[in-house]
Amino acid sequence: MKVHIISNDTELLEAIILAFKVGWPKTSILSSNLGSQGLEILEKEIPDIIILDLVLPDTSGFNVLKNIRLFSSVPVVIVTARAEESDIVKSLELGADECIVAPFGQMELLARVKMVKRRSVSPVLNANINHNEVFIDIKNAQLTINQRSLHLTHTECLIMQCLIEKLGQVVDFVELSEVLWGEDYPKAADNLRVYIRRLRAKLKTVWIDSTLIFSKPGVGYYLSLPR
């Protein structure tokens, strides 16, 4: 596995590298201490996962994440000492796959990374999805709807697949959460709401006149395509 760490925090960088050396010693690690440097490297070499610090000397981690999502669906784990809920929500809205608040233990970091990697290569995502006017290209993480294409993250692909496979039927919170994060994941409902909000906003860019993802309060979400 190849990991790219973008952080200017020496202690944080050393802790992350040590965690991988102990837990997965064969991991290849790249590091960048500037956001611009990280993006430059990513244009040439895409890792299996990115670990991104929100605080960088030349720009914010939010800007780096936003730029990454313009051209890549590579899984991104945010690490930050900023525990404000607004920062975590913004990270998820911009396309982060996971957020970890420092300080954290080695085992927690590796468990979160393993979970993100499992989602990105999930056996659920084993084929392209084609349903009338909706097509999901799993390999390239691309959704085509109404003859227009959208770039999705792996997490968004999983959500859309679940909704498309039960088109018009409610997929409950528990089922979606277990597909995305497994059982007993803290704040699963809150994170799911952020991803759904982000997906709705994306879908509006290709199907402007209609809401496609609906919620059934206290139960879950369902996808409905206009006739």
N, CA, C and O of each residue as an XYZ file, in Angstrom:
908
protein
N       0.848     -1.189      0.000
C       0.000      0.000      0.000
C       0.886      1.243      0.000
O       1.927      1.278      0.656
N       0.459      2.259     -0.743
C       1.186      3.517     -0.808
C       0.364      4.615     -0.140
O      -0.797      4.827     -0.490
N       0.966      5.310      0.818
C       0.290      6.358      1.582
C       1.004      7.682      1.360
O       2.232      7.750      1.411
N       0.241      8.719      1.116
C       0.804     10.067      0.968
C       0.301     10.916      2.131
O      -0.904     11.121      2.279
N       1.227     11.410      2.956
C       0.888     12.242      4.114
C       1.204     13.700      3.778
O       2.323     14.025      3.380
N       0.211     14.572      3.942
C       0.418     16.001      3.696
C       0.259     16.723      5.032
O      -0.856     16.949      5.502
N       1.384     17.078      5.628
C       1.360     17.714      6.946
C       2.690     18.407      7.204
O       3.747     17.927      6.794
N       2.619     19.548      7.894
C       3.823     20.275      8.284
C       4.127     20.095      9.772
O       5.085     20.669     10.292
N       3.307     19.297     10.449
C       3.455     19.059     11.882
C       4.408     17.874     12.077
O       4.044     16.726     11.820
N       5.624     18.166     12.532
C       6.656     17.129     12.653
C       6.230     15.994     13.572
O       6.403     14.821     13.240
N       5.674     16.343     14.726
C       5.262     15.314     15.688
C       4.159     14.435     15.111
O       4.181     13.213     15.255
N       3.189     15.083     14.452
C       2.087     14.332     13.846
C       2.600     13.417     12.748
O       2.207     12.254     12.655
N       3.482     13.959     11.917
C       4.046     13.176     10.814
C       4.797     11.958     11.342
O       4.637     10.851     10.828
N       5.613     12.167     12.365
C       6.375     11.058     12.935
C       5.467     10.001     13.559
O       5.733      8.804     13.451
N       4.391     10.450     14.212
C       3.452      9.508     14.840
C       2.740      8.662     13.787
O       2.540      7.462     13.978
N       2.360      9.292     12.679
C       1.665      8.563     11.612
C       2.614      7.554     10.960
O       2.251      6.399     10.739
N       3.826      8.003     10.658
C       4.805      7.107     10.030
C       5.108      5.920     10.949
O       5.193      4.784     10.484
N       5.269      6.176     12.238
C       5.550      5.101     13.199
C       4.397      4.104     13.245
O       4.619      2.894     13.301
N       3.157      4.617     13.222
C       1.987      3.732     13.262
C       2.001      2.765     12.080
O       1.708      1.580     12.239
N       2.342      3.274     10.895
C       2.379      2.406      9.713
C       3.553      1.436      9.765
O       3.425      0.280      9.362
N       4.697      1.905     10.262
C       5.864      1.014     10.349
C       5.601     -0.149     11.301
O       6.053     -1.270     11.070
N       4.862      0.135     12.378
C       4.551     -0.909     13.355
C       3.440     -1.830     12.841
O       3.547     -3.054     12.912
N       2.373     -1.216     12.324
C       1.212     -2.003     11.923
C       1.315     -2.622     10.543
O       0.958     -3.785     10.358
N       1.800     -1.856      9.570
C       1.941     -2.326      8.189
C       3.321     -1.937      7.674
O       3.448     -0.966      6.928
N       4.356     -2.681      8.059
C       5.733     -2.296      7.750
C       6.068     -2.233      6.261
O       7.057     -1.607      5.881
N       5.269     -2.866      5.424
C       5.547     -2.846      3.990
C       4.946     -1.623      3.291
O       5.081     -1.474      2.077
N       4.290     -0.757      4.049
C       3.673      0.435      3.474
C       4.737      1.385      2.920
O       5.736      1.676      3.578
N       4.500      1.858      1.700
C       5.365      2.875      1.099
C       4.790      4.251      1.445
O       3.616      4.515      1.185
N       5.607      5.121      2.025
C       5.105      6.406      2.523
C       5.773      7.573      1.801
O       6.999      7.667      1.736
N       4.940      8.458      1.261
C       5.382      9.733      0.705
C       4.932     10.816      1.675
O       3.911     10.654      2.342
N       5.669     11.910      1.766
C       5.223     12.999      2.624
C       5.492     14.349      1.970
O       6.475     14.530      1.253
N       4.596     15.282      2.235
C       4.728     16.658      1.749
C       4.409     17.584      2.901
O       3.451     17.348      3.637
N       5.200     18.642      3.073
C       4.904     19.570      4.166
C       4.178     20.823      3.700
O       3.852     21.696      4.504
N       3.927     20.907      2.399
C       3.155     22.014      1.831
C       1.984     21.452      1.030
O       2.099     20.405      0.393
N       0.870     22.152      1.069
C      -0.280     21.720      0.283
C       0.013     21.746     -1.199
O      -0.372     20.827     -1.922
N       0.691     22.789     -1.668
C       1.016     22.908     -3.094
C       1.939     21.775     -3.540
O       1.800     21.243     -4.642
N       2.879     21.417     -2.671
C       3.793     20.306     -2.990
C       3.027     18.989     -3.072
O       3.275     18.168     -3.955
N       2.094     18.799     -2.141
C       1.286     17.586     -2.149
C       0.479     17.447     -3.418
O       0.403     16.364     -3.997
N      -0.129     18.545     -3.857
C      -0.930     18.512     -5.085
C      -0.061     18.261     -6.309
O      -0.466     17.553     -7.231
N       1.128     18.837     -6.315
C       2.056     18.627     -7.436
C       2.433     17.157     -7.553
O       2.478     16.608     -8.654
N       2.703     16.522     -6.419
C       3.043     15.099     -6.425
C       1.855     14.265     -6.891
O       2.017     13.298     -7.636
N       0.657     14.648     -6.445
C      -0.542     13.877     -6.791
C      -0.847     13.913     -8.287
O      -1.472     12.994     -8.817
N      -0.410     14.966     -8.965
C      -0.624     15.033    -10.407
C       0.213     13.992    -11.150
O      -0.092     13.629    -12.286
N       1.281     13.516    -10.486
C       2.169     12.542    -11.121
C       1.983     11.133    -10.574
O       2.189     10.148    -11.282
N       1.594     11.051     -9.307
C       1.556      9.747     -8.650
C       0.386      9.688     -7.673
O       0.352     10.435     -6.695
N      -0.572      8.802     -7.935
C      -1.748      8.663     -7.081
C      -1.528      7.530     -6.084
O      -1.304      6.390     -6.492
N      -1.586      7.820     -4.794
C      -1.397      6.780     -3.776
C      -2.681      5.994     -3.539
O      -3.707      6.270     -4.162
N      -2.624      5.028     -2.650
C      -3.816      4.275     -2.273
C      -4.665      5.057     -1.283
O      -5.882      4.879     -1.216
N      -4.017      5.920     -0.518
C      -4.743      6.716      0.465
C      -3.933      7.970      0.797
O      -2.702      7.942      0.794
N      -4.630      9.063      1.082
C      -4.000     10.315      1.470
C      -4.390     10.630      2.910
O      -5.557     10.526      3.286
N      -3.400     11.015      3.707
C      -3.669     11.507      5.058
C      -3.327     12.989      5.052
O      -2.182     13.373      4.817
N      -4.329     13.814      5.313
C      -4.205     15.261      5.105
C      -4.466     16.038      6.393
O      -5.495     15.864      7.044
N      -3.515     16.894      6.742
C      -3.647     17.787      7.896
C      -4.409     19.035      7.448
O      -4.167     19.548      6.356
N      -5.308     19.517      8.265
C      -6.063     20.726      7.906
C      -5.207     21.984      8.010
O      -5.467     22.966      7.314
N      -4.193     21.966      8.870
C      -3.361     23.151      9.084
C      -2.046     22.992      8.319
O      -1.227     22.132      8.643
N      -1.859     23.829      7.304
C      -0.651     23.789      6.474
C      -0.094     25.203      6.343
O      -0.846     26.171      6.454
N       1.217     25.339      6.107
C       1.818     26.678      6.091
C       1.458     27.539      4.882
O       1.486     28.767      4.972
N       1.119     26.913      3.751
C       0.895     27.700      2.540
C      -0.569     27.822      2.148
O      -0.925     28.697      1.358
N      -1.415     26.963      2.685
C      -2.839     26.998      2.355
C      -3.567     26.166      3.406
O      -2.935     25.593      4.294
N      -4.883     26.099      3.309
C      -5.620     25.268      4.263
C      -5.809     23.863      3.695
O      -5.817     23.662      2.480
N      -5.959     22.906      4.593
C      -6.250     21.546      4.160
C      -7.552     21.476      3.382
O      -7.710     20.621      2.510
N      -8.487     22.370      3.689
C      -9.754     22.410      2.955
C      -9.506     22.693      1.472
O     -10.097     22.054      0.602
N      -8.626     23.657      1.198
C      -8.325     23.991     -0.199
C      -7.642     22.837     -0.917
O      -7.920     22.567     -2.085
N      -6.750     22.163     -0.211
C      -6.074     21.002     -0.809
C      -7.089     19.917     -1.125
O      -7.064     19.341     -2.213
N      -7.984     19.633     -0.182
C      -9.002     18.609     -0.390
C      -9.904     18.963     -1.561
O     -10.239     18.109     -2.382
N     -10.290     20.225     -1.630
C     -11.153     20.679     -2.726
C     -10.470     20.450     -4.073
O     -11.109     20.013     -5.029
N      -9.183     20.744     -4.146
C      -8.438     20.546     -5.390
C      -8.258     19.073     -5.720
O      -8.328     18.687     -6.887
N      -8.028     18.250     -4.710
C      -7.903     16.807     -4.944
C      -9.171     16.269     -5.578
O      -9.117     15.469     -6.511
N     -10.306     16.708     -5.072
C     -11.586     16.185     -5.556
C     -11.947     16.671     -6.958
O     -12.924     16.201     -7.542
N     -11.172     17.604     -7.502
C     -11.393     18.037     -8.880
C     -10.914     16.995     -9.886
O     -11.381     16.955    -11.024
N      -9.960     16.139     -9.446
C      -9.392     15.197    -10.411
C      -9.223     13.778     -9.885
O      -8.820     12.891    -10.637
N      -9.524     13.543     -8.604
C      -9.256     12.210     -8.067
C     -10.281     11.795     -7.019
O     -10.799     12.625     -6.272
N     -10.564     10.502     -6.978
C     -11.453      9.930     -5.956
C     -10.650      9.135     -4.922
O     -11.222      8.355     -4.161
N      -9.329      9.330     -4.892
C      -8.491      8.608     -3.935
C      -9.004      8.869     -2.513
O      -9.329     10.008     -2.179
N      -9.079      7.838     -1.682
C      -9.560      8.038     -0.306
C      -8.698      9.042      0.462
O      -7.470      8.990      0.407
N      -9.355      9.948      1.174
C      -8.659     10.971      1.953
C      -9.103     10.894      3.409
O     -10.294     10.949      3.716
N      -8.120     10.766      4.297
C      -8.378     10.797      5.737
C      -7.849     12.114      6.284
O      -6.662     12.413      6.146
N      -8.717     12.899      6.900
C      -8.314     14.158      7.509
C      -7.832     13.891      8.929
O      -8.494     13.187      9.691
N      -6.680     14.452      9.285
C      -6.214     14.423     10.672
C      -6.100     15.869     11.136
O      -5.538     16.702     10.426
N      -6.616     16.169     12.298
C      -6.611     17.545     12.776
C      -6.669     17.597     14.292
O      -7.249     16.731     14.946
N      -6.055     18.633     14.826
C      -6.160     18.879     16.260
C      -7.365     19.770     16.550
O      -7.700     20.024     17.707
N      -8.004     20.238     15.491
C      -9.171     21.098     15.626
C     -10.409     20.214     15.752
O     -10.830     19.572     14.790
N     -10.977     20.193     16.944
C     -12.078     19.270     17.230
C     -13.451     19.881     16.969
O     -14.471     19.256     17.258
N     -13.486     21.101     16.422
C     -14.770     21.743     16.170
C     -15.591     20.932     15.174
O     -15.078     20.489     14.147
N     -16.857     20.743     15.485
C     -17.732     19.963     14.618
C     -17.819     20.586     13.228
O     -17.923     19.871     12.231
N     -17.777     21.917     13.156
C     -17.885     22.592     11.856
C     -16.737     22.205     10.923
O     -16.935     22.103      9.713
N     -15.537     21.987     11.476
C     -14.394     21.579     10.652
C     -14.582     20.163     10.116
O     -14.266     19.878      8.961
N     -15.097     19.289     10.962
C     -15.330     17.906     10.542
C     -16.415     17.847      9.474
O     -16.279     17.147      8.471
N     -17.499     18.595      9.703
C     -18.592     18.625      8.725
C     -18.109     19.184      7.394
O     -18.426     18.634      6.339
N     -17.341     20.278      7.435
C     -16.832     20.870      6.193
C     -15.928     19.891      5.457
O     -15.979     19.799      4.231
N     -15.103     19.161      6.198
C     -14.214     18.168      5.569
C     -15.020     17.103      4.833
O     -14.704     16.751      3.696
N     -16.055     16.596      5.482
C     -16.899     15.576      4.857
C     -17.629     16.139      3.644
O     -17.764     15.468      2.621
N     -18.097     17.378      3.768
C     -18.822     18.001      2.657
C     -17.914     18.204      1.440
O     -18.378     18.168      0.300
N     -16.631     18.415      1.687
C     -15.687     18.612      0.585
C     -15.188     17.293     -0.001
O     -14.463     17.281     -0.996
N     -15.585     16.176      0.627
C     -15.259     14.880      0.039
C     -14.295     14.016      0.810
O     -13.807     13.019      0.278
N     -13.998     14.373      2.070
C     -13.143     13.513      2.888
C     -13.871     12.204      3.183
O     -15.095     12.180      3.307
N     -13.118     11.129      3.293
C     -13.695      9.819      3.581
C     -13.724      9.515      5.074
O     -14.492      8.665      5.525
N     -12.888     10.208      5.835
C     -12.822      9.980      7.281
C     -12.125     11.162      7.925
O     -11.298     11.821      7.294
N     -12.458     11.434      9.190
C     -11.802     12.491      9.958
C     -11.360     11.922     11.301
O     -12.122     11.226     11.971
N     -10.126     12.224     11.688
C      -9.598     11.778     12.971
C      -9.085     12.998     13.718
O      -8.297     13.778     13.182
N      -9.530     13.157     14.946
C      -9.101     14.292     15.769
C      -7.931     13.870     16.648
O      -8.018     12.891     17.390
N      -6.838     14.618     16.556
C      -5.658     14.350     17.385
C      -5.877     14.914     18.791
O      -6.581     15.909     18.961
N      -5.271     14.276     19.797
C      -4.373     13.114     19.711
C      -5.141     11.808     19.510
O      -6.271     11.663     19.978
N      -4.530     10.884     18.827
C      -5.140      9.579     18.589
C      -4.074      8.500     18.749
O      -2.881      8.773     18.624
N      -4.505      7.293     19.022
C      -3.584      6.176     19.187
C      -3.247      5.526     17.856
O      -3.970      5.689     16.873
N      -2.145      4.790     17.832
C      -1.736      4.098     16.614
C      -2.818      3.144     16.121
O      -3.120      3.096     14.928
N      -3.398      2.386     17.047
C      -4.392      1.392     16.663
C      -5.637      2.047     16.080
O      -6.237      1.525     15.141
N      -6.030      3.208     16.648
C      -7.194      3.912     16.110
C      -6.929      4.383     14.692
O      -7.773      4.214     13.812
N      -5.762      4.972     14.463
C      -5.420      5.448     13.122
C      -5.453      4.314     12.116
O      -6.067      4.442     11.057
N      -4.796      3.199     12.434
C      -4.745      2.070     11.503
C      -6.127      1.473     11.272
O      -6.445      1.049     10.160
N      -6.951      1.438     12.321
C      -8.307      0.900     12.182
C      -9.133      1.778     11.253
O      -9.877      1.273     10.413
N      -9.002      3.093     11.405
C      -9.750      4.018     10.536
C      -9.275      3.908      9.086
O     -10.089      3.890      8.162
N      -7.961      3.836      8.890
C      -7.421      3.702      7.538
C      -7.873      2.391      6.909
O      -8.251      2.353      5.738
N      -7.831      1.323      7.688
C      -8.260      0.015      7.188
C      -9.728      0.054      6.770
O     -10.103     -0.529      5.752
N     -10.552      0.738      7.550
C     -11.967      0.848      7.237
C     -12.191      1.621      5.932
O     -13.014      1.235      5.101
N     -11.443      2.717      5.769
C     -11.557      3.509      4.546
C     -11.103      2.699      3.342
O     -11.743      2.733      2.290
N      -9.999      1.969      3.491
C      -9.510      1.142      2.387
C     -10.501      0.040      2.040
O     -10.693     -0.283      0.868
N     -11.131     -0.538      3.064
C     -12.112     -1.595      2.818
C     -13.290     -1.056      2.017
O     -13.816     -1.738      1.138
N     -13.701      0.167      2.323
C     -14.796      0.771      1.566
C     -14.390      1.031      0.126
O     -15.188      0.839     -0.791
N     -13.142      1.471     -0.078
C     -12.710      1.847     -1.427
C     -12.555      0.650     -2.347
O     -12.614      0.796     -3.568
N     -12.354     -0.547     -1.772
C     -12.253     -1.765     -2.587
C     -13.366     -2.736     -2.205
O     -13.221     -3.950     -2.347
N     -14.465     -2.191     -1.723
C     -15.555     -3.015     -1.213
C     -16.089     -3.971     -2.266
O     -16.267     -3.578     -3.419
N     -16.349     -5.224     -1.892
C     -16.944     -6.163     -2.836
C     -18.350     -5.743     -3.254
O     -18.882     -6.238     -4.248
N     -18.952     -4.824     -2.488
C     -20.255     -4.300     -2.908
C     -20.114     -3.583     -4.231
O     -21.013     -3.607     -5.072
N     -18.942     -2.928     -4.404
C     -18.694     -2.208     -5.643
C     -18.032     -3.131     -6.664
O     -16.890     -2.913     -7.070
N     -18.762     -4.152     -7.065
C     -18.124     -5.164     -7.905
C     -18.553     -5.094     -9.370
O     -18.103     -5.900    -10.186
N     -19.398     -4.161     -9.701
C     -19.851     -4.062    -11.085
C     -20.405     -2.676    -11.331
O     -20.811     -1.981    -10.400
N     -20.419     -2.278    -12.596
C     -21.054     -1.020    -12.942
C     -22.560     -1.140    -12.739
O     -23.132     -2.223    -12.866
N     -23.185     -0.029    -12.425
C     -24.624     -0.002    -12.182
C     -25.294      0.748    -13.314
O     -24.934      1.889    -13.605
N     -26.263      0.122    -13.951
C     -26.960      0.753    -15.067
C     -28.457      0.604    -14.850
O     -28.989     -0.506    -14.888
N     -29.137      1.722    -14.623
C     -30.572      1.672    -14.387
C     -31.238      2.810    -15.146
O     -31.275      3.949    -14.682
N     -31.765      2.480    -16.323
C     -32.426      3.470    -17.175
C     -31.495      4.655    -17.444
O     -30.510      4.517    -18.170
N     -31.801      5.819    -16.863
C     -31.016      7.016    -17.159
C     -29.851      7.220    -16.200
O     -29.171      8.245    -16.257
N     -29.616      6.249    -15.317
C     -28.547      6.375    -14.330
C     -27.504      5.287    -14.562
O     -27.835      4.104    -14.642
N     -26.234      5.700    -14.670
C     -25.142      4.746    -14.851
C     -24.002      5.132    -13.923
O     -23.589      6.291    -13.893
N     -23.490      4.164    -13.162
C     -22.331      4.405    -12.311
C     -21.167      3.573    -12.821
O     -21.234      2.345    -12.871
N     -20.100      4.263    -13.196
C     -18.851      3.630    -13.598
C     -18.017      3.476    -12.332
O     -17.393      4.433    -11.872
N     -18.008      2.265    -11.771
C     -17.372      2.027    -10.479
C     -15.868      2.291    -10.543
O     -15.320      2.954     -9.662
N     -15.211      1.789    -11.557
C     -13.754      1.909    -11.654
C     -13.314      3.366    -11.648
O     -12.334      3.720    -10.993
N     -14.036      4.211    -12.377
C     -13.653      5.614    -12.488
C     -14.443      6.525    -11.556
O     -14.311      7.748    -11.611
N     -15.281      5.908    -10.683
C     -16.071      6.664     -9.698
C     -16.823      7.802    -10.366
O     -16.726      8.958     -9.954
N     -17.575      7.454    -11.405
C     -18.289      8.475    -12.170
C     -19.766      8.099    -12.313
O     -20.103      6.962    -12.643
N     -20.613      9.053    -12.065
C     -22.058      8.867    -12.200
C     -22.537      9.622    -13.421
O     -22.259     10.812    -13.568
N     -23.258      8.934    -14.302
C     -23.869      9.589    -15.455
C     -25.371      9.550    -15.267
O     -25.965      8.481    -15.123
N     -25.980     10.724    -15.270
C     -27.415     10.826    -15.074
C     -27.927     11.956    -15.958
O     -27.331     13.031    -16.022
N     -29.035     11.698    -16.632
C     -29.589     12.696    -17.544
C     -28.553     13.095    -18.594
O     -28.500     14.247    -19.024
N     -27.719     12.112    -19.005
C     -26.687     12.266    -20.027
C     -25.580     13.247    -19.623
O     -24.861     13.761    -20.480
N     -25.447     13.501    -18.334
C     -24.367     14.346    -17.837
C     -23.628     13.600    -16.735
O     -24.224     12.823    -15.989
N     -22.325     13.843    -16.641
C     -21.504     13.050    -15.732
C     -21.049     13.838    -14.504
O     -20.838     15.050    -14.546
N     -20.912     13.092    -13.415
C     -20.444     13.639    -12.144
C     -19.317     12.775    -11.612
O     -19.322     11.557    -11.790
N     -18.362     13.399    -10.966
C     -17.305     12.652    -10.288
C     -17.752     12.366     -8.861
O     -18.199     13.275     -8.162
N     -17.638     11.112     -8.417
C     -18.036     10.717     -7.067
C     -16.836     10.222     -6.274
O     -15.851      9.756     -6.847
N     -16.924     10.326     -4.961
C     -15.954      9.649     -4.106
C     -16.409      8.203     -3.959
O     -17.526      7.858     -4.344
N     -15.545      7.358     -3.404
C     -15.926      5.955     -3.211
C     -17.105      5.833     -2.248
O     -17.982      4.988     -2.430
N     -17.116      6.675     -1.232
C     -18.222      6.648     -0.277
C     -19.525      7.017     -0.968
O     -20.556      6.387     -0.733
N     -19.482      8.032     -1.816
C     -20.684      8.440     -2.553
C     -21.140      7.347     -3.515
O     -22.339      7.147     -3.709
N     -20.178      6.636     -4.118
C     -20.528      5.506     -4.988
C     -21.314      4.447     -4.219
O     -22.317      3.926     -4.708
N     -20.852      4.141     -3.024
C     -21.530      3.139     -2.201
C     -22.953      3.571     -1.866
O     -23.884      2.770     -1.954
N     -23.120      4.819     -1.488
C     -24.457      5.321     -1.156
C     -25.364      5.240     -2.371
O     -26.494      4.763     -2.269
N     -24.880      5.705     -3.527
C     -25.710      5.688     -4.729
C     -26.054      4.270     -5.150
O     -27.172      4.009     -5.595
N     -25.095      3.340     -5.011
C     -25.395      1.965     -5.374
C     -26.517      1.407     -4.499
O     -27.442      0.765     -4.996
N     -26.426      1.657     -3.192
C     -27.472      1.177     -2.279
C     -28.838      1.751     -2.655
O     -29.844      1.041     -2.633
N     -28.868      3.033     -2.999
C     -30.135      3.687     -3.331
C     -30.682      3.230     -4.683
O     -31.889      3.055     -4.845
N     -29.786      3.038     -5.652
C     -30.226      2.604     -6.977
C     -30.747      1.172     -6.941
O     -31.744      0.849     -7.587
N     -30.056      0.303     -6.169
C     -30.484     -1.093     -6.103
C     -31.866     -1.240     -5.472
O     -32.553     -2.234     -5.704
N     -32.271     -0.253     -4.678
C     -33.609     -0.272     -4.074
C     -34.374      0.975     -4.511
O     -35.020      1.641     -3.703
N     -34.288      1.271     -5.793
C     -34.904      2.480     -6.344
C     -36.362      2.607     -5.915
O     -37.165      1.696     -6.119
N     -36.688      3.739     -5.325
C     -38.052      3.992     -4.883
C     -38.389      3.430     -3.517
O     -39.439      3.739     -2.953
N     -37.481      2.584     -2.973
C     -37.698      2.002     -1.645
C     -36.781      2.684     -0.632
O     -35.682      3.122     -0.973
N     -37.231      2.766      0.585
C     -36.431      3.394      1.632
C     -35.307      2.451      2.066
O     -35.546      1.288      2.393
N     -34.074      2.975      2.064
C     -32.936      2.246      2.610
C     -32.693      2.837      4.000
O     -32.403      4.027      4.126
N     -32.808      2.018      5.031
C     -32.768      2.591      6.375
C     -31.350      2.989      6.792
O     -30.355      2.534      6.226
N     -31.303      3.860      7.808
C     -30.030      4.396      8.287
C     -29.046      3.291      8.655
O     -27.860      3.372      8.337
N     -29.549      2.261      9.326
C     -28.681      1.193      9.819
C     -28.012      0.470      8.653
O     -26.812      0.202      8.697
N     -28.779      0.154      7.614
C     -28.220     -0.548      6.458
C     -27.145      0.280      5.773
O     -26.073     -0.233      5.453
N     -27.431      1.565      5.545
C     -26.452      2.435      4.902
C     -25.192      2.585      5.756
O     -24.074      2.530      5.245
N     -25.386      2.774      7.043
C     -24.243      2.954      7.947
C     -23.362      1.722      7.982
O     -22.137      1.836      7.999
N     -23.977      0.536      7.992
C     -23.194     -0.701      8.040
C     -22.420     -0.925      6.748
O     -21.301     -1.437      6.778
N     -23.009     -0.544      5.605
C     -22.297     -0.662      4.333
C     -21.084      0.270      4.314
O     -20.019     -0.095      3.814
N     -21.255      1.473      4.862
C     -20.198      2.468      4.816
C     -19.132      2.281      5.887
O     -17.939      2.394      5.607
N     -19.566      1.992      7.124
C     -18.618      2.016      8.242
C     -18.626      0.760      9.107
O     -17.837      0.664     10.048
N     -19.485     -0.192      8.816
C     -19.589     -1.352      9.684
C     -20.490     -1.050     10.874
O     -21.142     -0.007     10.920
N     -20.521     -1.950     11.817
C     -21.417     -1.797     12.964
C     -20.837     -0.848     14.010
O     -19.622     -0.713     14.153
N     -21.749     -0.194     14.737
C     -21.395      0.605     15.922
C     -20.363      1.691     15.632
O     -19.447      1.907     16.426
N     -20.509      2.377     14.493
C     -19.599      3.475     14.177
C     -20.123      4.757     14.818
O     -21.276      5.122     14.586
N     -19.298      5.461     15.629
C     -19.776      6.678     16.281
C     -20.127      7.771     15.275
O     -19.424      7.968     14.284
N     -21.212      8.470     15.540
C     -21.681      9.589     14.706
C     -22.003      9.172     13.272
O     -21.916      9.990     12.357
N     -22.372      7.914     13.071
C     -22.691      7.443     11.718
C     -23.846      8.236     11.121
O     -23.794      8.630      9.956
N     -24.892      8.474     11.917
C     -26.068      9.190     11.405
C     -25.707     10.611     10.998
O     -26.161     11.099      9.963
N     -24.890     11.276     11.813
C     -24.490     12.653     11.498
C     -23.653     12.698     10.224
O     -23.878     13.539      9.353
N     -22.685     11.786     10.121
C     -21.842     11.754      8.921
C     -22.653     11.412      7.678
O     -22.414     11.967      6.606
N     -23.610     10.504      7.819
C     -24.447     10.117      6.690
C     -25.249     11.313      6.181
O     -25.399     11.494      4.972
N     -25.764     12.128      7.100
C     -26.511     13.319      6.691
C     -25.630     14.267      5.878
O     -26.094     14.881      4.918
N     -24.366     14.382      6.263
C     -23.447     15.250      5.522
C     -23.236     14.725      4.111
O     -23.274     15.494      3.150
N     -23.014     13.417      3.978
C     -22.803     12.828      2.650
C     -24.050     12.946      1.771
O     -23.945     13.209      0.573
N     -25.218     12.753      2.360
C     -26.458     12.877      1.589
C     -26.633     14.317      1.112
O     -27.022     14.554     -0.031
N     -26.346     15.273      1.990
C     -26.442     16.686      1.603
C     -25.490     16.997      0.457
O     -25.846     17.720     -0.473
N     -24.293     16.456      0.524
C     -23.309     16.672     -0.547
C     -23.775     16.017     -1.851
O     -23.650     16.608     -2.923
N     -24.306     14.809     -1.758
C     -24.804     14.123     -2.953
C     -25.968     14.878     -3.581
O     -26.031     15.017     -4.803
N     -26.887     15.364     -2.758
C     -28.019     16.142     -3.286
C     -27.533     17.370     -4.052
O     -28.048     17.692     -5.123
N     -26.539     18.048     -3.492
C     -25.998     19.230     -4.152
C     -25.356     18.866     -5.485
O     -25.511     19.591     -6.468
N     -24.635     17.745     -5.523
C     -24.022     17.303     -6.775
C     -25.083     16.954     -7.813
O     -24.983     17.348     -8.975
N     -26.099     16.213     -7.381
C     -27.148     15.783     -8.308
C     -27.921     16.978     -8.881
O     -28.412     16.923    -10.009
N     -28.023     18.046     -8.102
C     -28.714     19.248     -8.576
C     -28.013     19.865     -9.780
O     -28.641     20.554    -10.583
N     -26.701     19.614     -9.907
C     -25.964     20.204    -11.023
C     -26.274     19.509    -12.345
O     -26.032     20.070    -13.414
N     -26.815     18.280    -12.275
C     -27.140     17.558    -13.513
C     -28.644     17.356    -13.689
O     -29.113     17.068    -14.790
N     -29.388     17.509    -12.609
C     -30.849     17.384    -12.715
C     -31.453     18.514    -11.891
O     -31.963     18.307    -10.790
N     -31.380     19.704    -12.455
C     -31.623     20.947    -11.727
C     -33.037     21.055    -11.171
O     -33.226     21.567    -10.068
N     -34.014     20.588    -11.904
C     -35.405     20.854    -11.550
C     -35.994     19.919    -10.507
O     -37.115     20.142    -10.049
N     -35.279     18.895    -10.128
C     -35.881     17.905     -9.236
C     -34.938     17.467     -8.120
O     -33.723     17.397     -8.307
N     -35.508     17.178     -6.971
C     -34.783     16.499     -5.907
C     -34.840     15.007     -6.197
O     -35.909     14.477     -6.500
N     -33.709     14.327     -6.109
C     -33.667     12.906     -6.445
C     -33.565     12.021     -5.202
O     -34.082     10.904     -5.189
N     -32.900     12.518     -4.165
C     -32.765     11.747     -2.926
C     -33.704     12.331     -1.876
O     -33.605     13.505     -1.518
N     -34.607     11.499     -1.394
C     -35.602     11.927     -0.409
C     -35.332     11.243      0.919
O     -34.730     10.171      0.966
N     -35.776     11.862      1.985
C     -35.623     11.259      3.308
C     -36.983     10.900      3.879
O     -37.971     11.602      3.663
N     -37.015      9.804      4.607
C     -38.187      9.441      5.394
C     -37.769      9.604      6.848
O     -37.018      8.782      7.373
N     -38.257     10.676      7.514
C     -37.778     11.001      8.856
C     -37.793      9.814      9.808
O     -38.788      9.103      9.945
N     -36.654      9.628     10.457
C     -36.539      8.565     11.443
C     -36.333      7.187     10.863
O     -36.202      6.218     11.611
N     -36.299      7.074      9.521
C     -36.173      5.754      8.885
C     -34.941      5.668      7.991
O     -34.043      4.868      8.252
N     -34.891      6.494      6.928
C     -33.770      6.414      6.009
C     -33.960      7.285      4.785
O     -34.629      8.317      4.846
N     -33.366      6.866      3.662
C     -33.393      7.649      2.432
C     -33.826      6.772      1.253
O     -33.687      5.549      1.284
N     -34.357      7.431      0.210
C     -34.679      6.689     -1.013
C     -34.452      7.580     -2.220
O     -34.498      8.807     -2.134
N     -34.203      6.921     -3.354
C     -33.939      7.606     -4.618
C     -35.174      7.500     -5.500
O     -35.746      6.422     -5.661
N     -35.575      8.619     -6.064
C     -36.734      8.632     -6.963
C     -36.379      9.443     -8.201
O     -35.993     10.607     -8.101
N     -36.511      8.822     -9.367
C     -36.188      9.505    -10.616
C     -37.454     10.045    -11.268
O     -38.455      9.332    -11.336
N     -37.436     11.291    -11.752
C     -38.608     11.852    -12.430
C     -38.949     11.054    -13.674
O     -38.071     10.525    -14.355
N     -40.218     10.978    -13.951
C     -40.641     10.253    -15.160
C     -40.574     11.172    -16.360
O     -40.890     10.756    -17.475
